[in-house]
Amino acid sequence: MTTIANVLVALIALLHVYILVLEMFLWDKPAGLRAFGQTRDAAVASKVLAANQGLYNGFLAAGLVWGLSLGAGGTDIKVFFLCCVLVAGLYGAATASRRILFVQAVPAAIALVFVLLA
């Protein structure tokens, strides 16, 4: 169970690194425009804000990796950062796009259940 939990946490961390790259570096590029369904003009206008969001996603990923690096002693850290991801996903789904619920919140909830059961 612990191995599955850690794999899920690692996948959530990788997802947030990917989101960091999209928001910080590819926001106004074709990949970013497709991922977030925006026009080039809208992306250019919001590029600084997106980079800030990307940085926060990086902090979430870093926290999850930190928890993983501590082994069994990192459970509380993994729980904390998975809860942060879950709350961010729920808020994003409520305010920005329902898709965020399935991309961010549901995977975080699943990983959280496995971490708590491990």
N, C-alpha and C positions, 0 to 999 in steps of 0.2 A: 504494500500500500504506500509506503514511504517513497519508493522509486517512482510510482505513478504520480504521486503528489508533486515530487520535485521536477519531474518532466513537465507537468502542467504549468508549474510556476515558471520554469525556464521558457516555455512557449509564450506565456503571457509577457515575460520580460522581453523576449525577441519581438513580439508584436509591438511593444511600446518603443523599442529601438527603431523598428520600421516606421511607426507613426512619427517619431522624432525626425527621421530622414525626410519623410514626405513633407512635414510641416516646416522644417528649418531650411531644407535645401532644394526641395522639388515643388514647393507650393505653387509657383507660377510657371512650372514646366509641364509638358504634356502629361506625365505620370501623376503629378499633383492635381492638375486640372481634372483629369478623369476620376481620380480617387475621391475628390470632394465635390465633383459636379459643378464647377464654377467656370465663369468666363475668365479670359486672361485679364481683362480690365479689373474685375472684382478681385482677382488674386493679387494683382500688382498693388491695388489699394489697401489690401489687408495683409500684406507680406510680413510686416513687422509684428503684427499681432499673432500671426500664425507661427512665426519663429519663437515667440514667447511661449505659446502653447506647446510647441515641440520640445522646448527646454523642460517644461514640467513633465511631459511624457518620459523624457530621459531620466528625470529624478525618480519616477515610478519604477522604471526599469532598473536603475541603480539600486534602489531599495530592495527589489526582489532578488537581484544578484547578490547583494550583501547578505540577505537572509539565507540564500542557498549556500553561500561560502562558509557560513557558520555551522553547517551540518545540523544536527539535532538541536543545537543551541540557538538556531535561527528561526525556530517556529513562530515565536511571537512577532518577529520582524516580518516574516512572510505573511502572517495573518494581518498585521497592520497595513502593509502595502497592498495586499489583495483587497482589503476593505476600502482603501483609498481608490483603487482602480474601479471597484464596484460602484462606489458613490459617484465617481466621475462619469462612469458609463451611464448610470441612471439619470444623472443630471443632463448629460449630453443627449440622451434619448428623449428626455422631456422637453428640452429647449432647442435642440439643433436638428437632430435626425433620428428617427426611430431605429434606423439601421445600427446606430451605436449600441443599442441594447444588445444586439446579437453579436456584434463584433467585439465589444469590450466588456459589457456587464455580465452577460451570461457565461462567457469563458472564465471570468474572474470568480463568479459564484461557484462554478464547478470546481475550479482549482481550490477555492477556499474550503469547500466541503471535504475534498480529499486531504488537504493539509490538516484539517481538524480531526479527521478520522485516522490519520496516520499515527 
